[in-house]
Every structure is written in structure tokens, then in C-alpha cells.
Amino acid sequence: MNYRPDGWFLIQVTTPTEKFYKIFASWFGGYLTNDAWRMNSGINKCEYEDGIYKFYGNSGSIYYCHENNYGRVTAYNGNVLQNYIENSNGRIQAIPFLPDNLVNYDW
């Protein structure tokens, strides 16, 4: 599946044996739809072109994330993310600023 979120965060997950990254994607609802969110299975590759980061997930999904939408979430989606972080015992954290050089990052 391909996804194009309205907003997104890079999430770092730390376990006793590894550290890996995921995308927390956020969509803004409207008159007929609710806010929505999705967290991918994990990132294994990233490409960049014309302001769009293309993240390849472990499950085969692709997230097309615009660089200007980093950190944008609705109140509902922000609460979902905050609950994940608070209930993770320090294993999950949102990266507050978009890191440089994501394309060459060691996923």
C-alpha cells in the first residue's frame, strides 16, 4: 500500500537488543471523515525528491511524506502518539525535529 499523510513524525523504538525507526502518519478529518493515524512496520529505506521523503516499510508499504508536514498532527492523533510514548516505558520516542541526511541514514 502507498500512503500520503497530511502530517508525520519519525518514531524511534528501542528494545533490549535493537533500535529501529517507524513513521507515525496522520490524516486530518473533515466534514464527512474522522482524523486518522497509522504507524508503519518499520523503515528499511528512504529516498528523497522534490520535498518528498519516500519511506519503504518492512511490510512493503511506502509512505510519501512531505518535508514541510513533519510534526503536524491533529489533537486526536497527537493524543494517540502521546499515549504510545507514555505507555512504552521509555522504549518509544518521537524525534522532535526532522534529522538531516535521512536518505543515507542507517535504518
C-alpha positions as a Python dict, from the first residue, in 0.01 Angstrom:
ca = {
    (1, 'M'): (0, 0, 0),
    (2, 'N'): (102, 358, -62),
    (3, 'Y'): (23, 632, 190),
    (4, 'R'): (38, 1012, 168),
    (5, 'P'): (-18, 1153, 516),
    (6, 'D'): (-114, 1510, 596),
    (7, 'G'): (141, 1509, 877),
    (8, 'W'): (402, 1273, 1017),
    (9, 'F'): (663, 1202, 1282),
    (10, 'L'): (971, 985, 1285),
    (11, 'I'): (946, 747, 1582),
    (12, 'Q'): (1244, 576, 1745),
    (13, 'V'): (1178, 239, 1910),
    (14, 'T'): (1441, 94, 2141),
    (15, 'T'): (1435, -266, 2263),
    (16, 'P'): (1696, -452, 2471),
    (17, 'T'): (1855, -583, 2151),
    (18, 'E'): (1797, -318, 1884),
    (19, 'K'): (1693, 32, 1785),
    (20, 'F'): (1474, 97, 1483),
    (21, 'Y'): (1252, 366, 1335),
    (22, 'K'): (890, 393, 1225),
    (23, 'I'): (666, 653, 1066),
    (24, 'F'): (367, 783, 1262),
    (25, 'A'): (138, 914, 988),
    (26, 'S'): (-154, 1148, 1050),
    (27, 'W'): (-453, 1241, 834),
    (28, 'F'): (-682, 1532, 910),
    (29, 'G'): (-1053, 1463, 904),
    (30, 'G'): (-1315, 1688, 762),
    (31, 'Y'): (-1687, 1727, 740),
    (32, 'L'): (-1755, 1365, 649),
    (33, 'T'): (-1444, 1189, 778),
    (34, 'N'): (-1264, 1148, 1109),
    (35, 'D'): (-900, 1211, 1184),
    (36, 'A'): (-691, 902, 1119),
    (37, 'W'): (-345, 776, 1201),
    (38, 'R'): (-122, 483, 1115),
    (39, 'M'): (219, 362, 1231),
    (40, 'N'): (423, 169, 981),
    (41, 'S'): (601, -161, 1042),
    (42, 'G'): (945, -6, 1043),
    (43, 'I'): (1165, 172, 790),
    (44, 'N'): (1420, -10, 580),
    (45, 'K'): (1497, 254, 316),
    (46, 'C'): (1441, 622, 240),
    (47, 'E'): (1458, 824, -83),
    (48, 'Y'): (1412, 1198, -131),
    (49, 'E'): (1292, 1402, -428),
    (50, 'D'): (1135, 1747, -457),
    (51, 'G'): (1049, 1787, -89),
    (52, 'I'): (905, 1436, -52),
    (53, 'Y'): (1059, 1164, 159),
    (54, 'K'): (970, 819, 31),
    (55, 'F'): (992, 570, 318),
    (56, 'Y'): (987, 199, 241),
    (57, 'G'): (839, -10, 520),
    (58, 'N'): (930, -359, 631),
    (59, 'S'): (585, -482, 520),
    (60, 'G'): (625, -342, 167),
    (61, 'S'): (424, -24, 224),
    (62, 'I'): (553, 311, 101),
    (63, 'Y'): (492, 641, 281),
    (64, 'Y'): (525, 962, 79),
    (65, 'C'): (591, 1229, 342),
    (66, 'H'): (633, 1597, 256),
    (67, 'E'): (918, 1760, 447),
    (68, 'N'): (703, 2063, 538),
    (69, 'N'): (446, 1842, 710),
    (70, 'Y'): (686, 1699, 966),
    (71, 'G'): (543, 1721, 1317),
    (72, 'R'): (189, 1809, 1206),
    (73, 'V'): (-80, 1613, 1387),
    (74, 'T'): (-435, 1684, 1498),
    (75, 'A'): (-522, 1695, 1868),
    (76, 'Y'): (-668, 1345, 1845),
    (77, 'N'): (-369, 1197, 1660),
    (78, 'G'): (-129, 1378, 1891),
    (79, 'N'): (-302, 1221, 2191),
    (80, 'V'): (-271, 876, 2034),
    (81, 'L'): (102, 929, 1980),
    (82, 'Q'): (147, 1069, 2331),
    (83, 'N'): (-27, 762, 2479),
    (84, 'Y'): (207, 532, 2286),
    (85, 'I'): (506, 722, 2421),
    (86, 'E'): (380, 738, 2782),
    (87, 'N'): (292, 367, 2792),
    (88, 'S'): (618, 247, 2635),
    (89, 'N'): (835, 274, 2948),
    (90, 'G'): (1082, 486, 2753),
    (91, 'R'): (1107, 250, 2455),
    (92, 'I'): (924, 480, 2212),
    (93, 'Q'): (1003, 844, 2145),
    (94, 'A'): (910, 1092, 1875),
    (95, 'I'): (1203, 1268, 1712),
    (96, 'P'): (1116, 1638, 1767),
    (97, 'F'): (1296, 1777, 1461),
    (98, 'L'): (1345, 1630, 1117),
    (99, 'P'): (1701, 1491, 1112),
    (100, 'D'): (1941, 1576, 831),
    (101, 'N'): (2052, 1319, 579),
    (102, 'L'): (1764, 1070, 617),
    (103, 'V'): (1838, 918, 277),
    (104, 'N'): (2180, 796, 395),
    (105, 'Y'): (2064, 706, 745),
    (106, 'D'): (2140, 359, 881),
    (107, 'W'): (1789, 216, 908),
}
